[in-house]
Amino acid sequence: MFDSVGYVALNSALDGLALRQRVIAENVANVQTPGYQAQRVQFEDALARAVSHGSGATTATTARSLEPTREDGNNVNLDTETLLNVDTNLRYQLATQAVSGTYSSIRTAMRSS
């Protein structure tokens, strides 16, 4: 059960989303820092490839944002970060509900036996 592709993929997704939440927080914290370059977390494409190959295990990576840079050398866009944070939180909630559902199924099976 815990080594199934779906379960491993959900845990990889949770790890990637948690990293994305930390990176967004760091970007927002540095919105006024001259020369700061925002970071982006990428894992969805690698996760899709891993699942298609029967693994589900992947690691999230970070890269510099390609947003335009302001005069002070900073490229954090607060609107972009806010929308990305909302999207990430919704995805994280969905993934945790899916993992919770897996554990609920296990508890039900254990009670039935």
N, C-alpha and C positions, 0 to 999 in steps of 0.2 A: 504494500500500500504506500509506504513512505518513499519508495524508490520508483514509483510510477512516473512517467514522463509529465503528466499533468501536475502532480504534486511538486516535483522538482522545478517545473516551469513556474508555478505559482510562487515558490520561494525565491527563485531568481528574480521574478518580477517585483516582489516585495522588497528585495535588497536594492534593486535598481531604483525603485520609486522612493525608498528611504534616502538613498544617496541624492536623488534629485531634490528632495525636500531640503536637505542640508545645503546643497549648492545654491538653491534659490535663496535661502536665508542668508547665506554668505554674500550673494550678489546684492541683495537688498541692503544689507548692513554696509556695503561699500558703495552705495549709490552716489555719495558725494566725495569719494576718494579719488583725487586726481591720478590719472594713469591706470586705474584699475580696469582690467578686462574681464567682463562677465564670462562665466563658464556655463557649459551645457552638458547634460548627462545623456548619453545615448546607450540604449540597450535593446530596444524593441526589434530592430532588424536582426541582431545577433540572436535574440531569443527565438524569433520566428524560424531562423535557420536551424537552431539547435533542436527545436521541437520537430521540424520536418526531417531531421536526421535521427530522431528517436532518443534524444538526450534530454533536452529541457534545461540543462545546466549552462549558464553563461554568466559573464561578469560585465557589469556596467563600466563604461569608460567616460572620461570627461574630456572636453575639448573647448577651446576658446570660442566664444560667441562671435558670429560674423555680423552682429549688429553694427551700424555705423557709429563711429567714434565722435564724441563731442570735442569742443575746443580744448578741454582740459585733459583729453586722452582717455576719458572714461566712456564706456559704451553700455552701461547698465540702463535699460529702459524699464522704468517702474511699471508701466502698463503691461508690457510683455511678461515681466516677472509675476505680476498679480494674476494674470490669466493662466500662466503656466502653473502657478501654485494651486489655483482652484482645480484645474484639470488633474494635476498630480494627486491632490487629496481625494478627488472622486475615484480615480483609478485605484488608489491605495485602499479606500473603503471597500470597493468591489472585490479586490483581491483578498482582503482579510475576511470578507463574508464567505468567499469561496473556500478558503482554508477552514474557517469555522464550520462550514457545512460538511467538510470531510471529517472533521473530528466528531461532529454530531452523528454522522453515519456510523462511525466506529463505536461510539458510546451506545447507540441503539443496538448494534450487533452484539455488543458485549452483554447488554441487559437481556437480550433474547436467548442467549445460550445458557 
